[in-house]
Amino acid sequence: MPVVYLIVSDSASRPAGEPGSLLALDIDGDGDHDLVTANAASRDLSVIYNAGGMRFSLTNFGMGDAPTSLAAGDLDHDADLDLIVSKASSK
């Protein structure tokens, strides 16, 4: 599993769990790269929004099962990036 180091100014901007996959892309369309982490241990995704000027905000999204990998692409051809999440197998 890759080791991810995020240098942040406070604990409120750190992803939960143990990030196993990291993706940098512009989630909110403001021209700044944001970060998305797949956190298998806490069974969620963390989105770290880049507000510019070394300011960040964190939002966690529960996944139910453990997310393991991330990818992005325009799957529906609407000119917006879509986030693809794989997860550990479930019963």
C-alpha positions in Angstrom: 0.0 0.0 0.0 1.4 3.4 -0.9 2.4 5.9 1.8 0.7 9.3 1.5 2.1 12.3 3.2 -0.1 15.4 3.2 1.4 18.5 4.8 -1.4 20.5 6.3 -1.6 23.2 8.9 -4.2 21.6 11.2 -5.7 18.3 11.9 -9.1 19.4 10.5 -7.6 19.1 7.0 -6.2 15.6 7.3 -8.0 12.6 5.7 -9.5 10.0 8.0 -8.3 6.4 8.1 -5.3 5.2 6.2 -5.3 6.7 2.7 -4.6 4.0 0.2 -5.1 5.9 -3.1 -4.6 9.6 -3.9 -5.9 11.5 -6.8 -5.2 15.2 -7.6 -7.8 16.9 -9.8 -10.0 20.0 -9.9 -13.2 18.8 -8.2 -14.9 22.1 -7.7 -13.9 23.7 -11.1 -12.0 26.7 -9.6 -8.8 25.9 -11.4 -6.9 24.7 -8.3 -6.0 21.0 -7.9 -7.9 19.4 -5.1 -7.1 16.0 -3.5 -9.2 12.9 -3.1 -8.1 10.0 -0.9 -9.7 6.5 -0.7 -9.5 5.5 3.0 -10.1 1.8 3.4 -9.7 1.7 7.2 -12.4 4.4 7.8 -14.5 3.3 4.8 -14.8 6.7 3.3 -13.4 9.2 0.7 -11.8 12.4 1.8 -11.9 15.4 -0.5 -9.5 18.1 0.4 -10.6 21.3 -1.4 -7.8 23.7 -2.4 -9.1 27.2 -1.7 -5.8 28.8 -2.9 -3.2 30.6 -0.7 -2.4 27.4 1.2 -6.0 27.2 2.5 -7.7 23.8 2.4 -11.0 22.4 3.6 -11.9 18.7 4.2 -15.1 16.8 3.5 -15.5 13.1 4.1 -18.0 10.9 2.3 -19.0 7.5 3.8 -18.8 4.6 1.4 -20.2 1.6 3.3 -17.5 -0.7 2.0 -13.8 0.0 2.0 -12.7 2.1 -1.0 -9.3 1.0 -2.4 -8.6 2.8 -5.7 -9.5 6.0 -7.5 -9.6 7.2 -11.1 -11.3 10.0 -13.0 -12.5 10.5 -16.5 -15.4 12.0 -18.4 -17.5 8.8 -18.6 -20.8 10.4 -19.7 -19.2 12.9 -22.2 -20.7 16.0 -20.5 -17.3 17.8 -20.2 -17.2 17.2 -16.4 -14.8 14.8 -14.7 -16.5 11.7 -13.1 -14.9 10.0 -10.1 -14.5 6.2 -10.3 -14.1 4.4 -7.0 -13.3 0.7 -6.6 -13.9 -1.0 -3.3 -13.0 -4.2 -1.5 -15.2 -7.1 -2.4 -18.4 -7.4 -0.5 -20.7 -10.3 0.3 
